[in-house]
């Protein structure tokens, strides 16, 4: 169940990233903290390791050296992220620019409200 959950989180992160062109860490980090009880540092380090090449290799190395990377979680998240990114990008292509802009804005507002009041 853990494997499936991590791959699905990676998939959702990839879809959001591919669809909106923003980092999937807005999905990965809260999910790792809430669902898997990782610390903030460990969730950030694991998220960076999942997106290792080329985005965060140096930052992920620093987190890994400090013991804040769950390598297994990062690998499974990366599988879902890879596949989800492809589909998210495909889903975004037929969406009009004005609608995509609105979806992007609503997504950012939801994340901001959650971060401010949770």
ABEGO torsion letter per residue (X at the ends): XAAAAAAAAAAAAAAAAAAAGBBAAAAAAAAAAAAAGBBAAAAAAAAAAAAAOAAAAAAAAAAAAAGABBAAAAAAAAAAAAAAAAAAAAAAAABBAAAAAAAAAAAAAAAAAAAAAX
